[in-house]
C-alpha cells in the first residue's frame, strides 16, 4: 500500500511540473559588450509557456547572478495571450561583464495588475552565460 501511495505522489509531482510557467530567451542579435559599461538595448526575444490563467501583465527583470546588486532593469508588457514577445517592448541595460563570462537570469512575474501592488500569480526564470 505504501508503494502505491508513493507512486501516486510521484506521478502527481511529475505531472504538476509539466504545467509550470516557463520562459526562454534569445540573445543572438545582441551586440557584444565586455567593457563593464552596459548599453541600453531592447528586450530580447522571449518565448512563454504555460502562462497562468488570470495573467494581465508580465514584469521582466534581468539579474547578473555573479553581481546581483547591479540593477540591469527590465520592463513590463501587457499580456493578451501571446506566447512570444518580440524585441522593442521595453529597454534595459545589456549584459556587459568586464572580466570573463557572467551568468545572467531573466525572471518573468505573471501578475494580475501592473505595478507594485499587482499580485504575482507565478514566476518563471531562465539563465544563460554571456558572452
C-alpha positions as CSV (number, residue, x, y, z in Angstrom):
1,X,0.0,0.0,0.0
2,X,2.8,2.4,0.8
3,X,4.4,1.6,-2.6
4,X,1.1,2.6,-4.3
5,X,0.9,5.8,-2.3
6,X,4.5,6.7,-3.2
7,X,3.8,6.1,-6.9
8,X,0.7,8.3,-6.8
9,X,2.6,11.1,-5.1
10,X,5.5,10.8,-7.5
11,X,3.2,10.8,-10.5
12,X,1.4,13.9,-9.2
13,X,4.7,15.8,-8.6
14,X,6.0,14.9,-12.1
15,X,2.8,16.0,-13.8
16,X,2.5,19.2,-11.9
17,X,5.9,20.3,-13.2
18,X,4.7,19.9,-16.8
19,X,2.3,22.8,-16.4
20,X,4.7,25.2,-14.7
21,X,5.1,28.7,-16.2
22,X,8.3,28.8,-18.2
23,X,10.3,31.3,-20.2
24,X,13.2,31.2,-22.6
25,X,15.1,34.0,-24.4
26,X,17.3,34.6,-27.4
27,X,20.3,37.0,-27.3
28,X,21.7,36.0,-30.7
29,X,21.3,39.6,-32.1
30,X,22.8,41.3,-29.0
31,X,25.9,43.5,-29.7
32,X,28.9,42.1,-27.9
33,X,29.7,44.1,-24.7
34,X,32.6,43.2,-22.3
35,X,33.6,46.7,-21.0
36,X,31.6,46.7,-17.8
37,X,29.5,49.6,-19.2
38,X,26.2,48.2,-20.4
39,X,24.4,49.5,-23.4
40,X,20.7,50.5,-23.3
41,X,19.0,47.9,-25.6
42,X,15.6,46.5,-26.5
43,X,14.4,43.4,-24.7
44,X,15.4,40.0,-26.1
45,X,13.0,37.7,-27.9
46,X,11.1,35.7,-25.3
47,X,9.1,32.5,-25.5
48,X,6.4,31.9,-22.8
49,X,5.0,28.5,-21.9
50,X,2.0,27.8,-19.6
51,X,1.3,31.4,-18.7
52,X,-1.1,31.1,-15.7
53,X,-4.8,32.0,-16.0
54,X,-5.6,35.5,-14.8
55,X,-2.3,37.0,-16.0
56,X,-2.9,40.5,-17.3
57,X,0.7,41.8,-17.1
58,X,4.2,40.3,-17.1
59,X,7.1,42.0,-15.5
60,X,10.6,41.1,-16.7
61,X,13.8,41.6,-14.6
62,X,17.4,40.8,-15.6
63,X,19.9,39.8,-12.9
64,X,23.6,39.2,-13.2
65,X,23.9,36.2,-10.9
66,X,27.6,37.0,-10.5
67,X,26.9,40.6,-9.4
68,X,23.3,40.5,-8.2
69,X,23.5,44.0,-6.7
70,X,23.8,45.6,-10.1
71,X,20.4,46.8,-11.5
72,X,20.1,45.8,-15.1
73,X,16.4,46.8,-15.1
74,X,13.7,45.2,-17.1
75,X,10.2,46.1,-18.1
76,X,6.5,45.4,-18.3
77,X,4.2,44.1,-21.0
78,X,0.5,43.7,-21.2
79,X,-0.3,40.1,-21.6
80,X,-3.0,39.3,-24.2
81,X,-2.5,35.5,-24.7
82,X,0.7,35.7,-26.8
83,X,3.4,33.0,-26.4
84,X,6.2,35.1,-28.0
85,X,7.5,38.5,-27.1
86,X,9.3,40.4,-29.8
87,X,12.2,42.9,-29.1
88,X,11.2,46.5,-28.7
89,X,8.6,46.2,-25.9
90,X,11.0,47.7,-23.2
91,X,14.6,48.8,-22.7
92,X,17.1,47.5,-20.2
93,X,20.9,47.6,-19.5
94,X,22.5,44.9,-21.5
95,X,24.8,42.2,-20.1
96,X,28.4,43.5,-20.2
97,X,30.7,41.7,-17.9
98,X,34.2,43.3,-17.6
99,X,36.0,40.1,-16.8
100,X,35.0,36.8,-18.4
101,X,31.6,35.2,-18.6
102,X,28.8,36.0,-16.2
103,X,25.6,34.1,-15.6
104,X,22.5,36.3,-16.4
105,X,19.0,35.4,-15.4
106,X,15.7,36.7,-16.8
107,X,12.8,36.4,-14.4
108,X,9.2,36.9,-15.5
109,X,6.5,37.7,-13.0
110,X,2.9,36.9,-14.1
111,X,0.7,39.5,-12.5
112,X,-3.0,40.3,-12.3
113,X,-2.2,44.1,-12.3
114,X,0.6,46.3,-13.3
115,X,2.8,47.9,-10.6
116,X,4.0,47.2,-7.1
117,X,0.5,46.3,-5.8
118,X,-0.2,43.7,-8.5
119,X,-0.3,40.2,-7.0
120,X,2.3,37.8,-8.5
121,X,0.4,34.8,-9.8
122,X,3.5,32.9,-10.8
123,X,7.1,33.5,-11.8
124,X,9.5,31.8,-14.3
125,X,13.2,32.2,-14.8
126,X,15.8,31.3,-17.4
127,X,19.5,31.9,-17.4
128,X,22.5,31.9,-19.8
129,X,26.1,32.7,-19.6
130,X,27.3,35.8,-21.5
131,X,29.3,36.3,-23.6
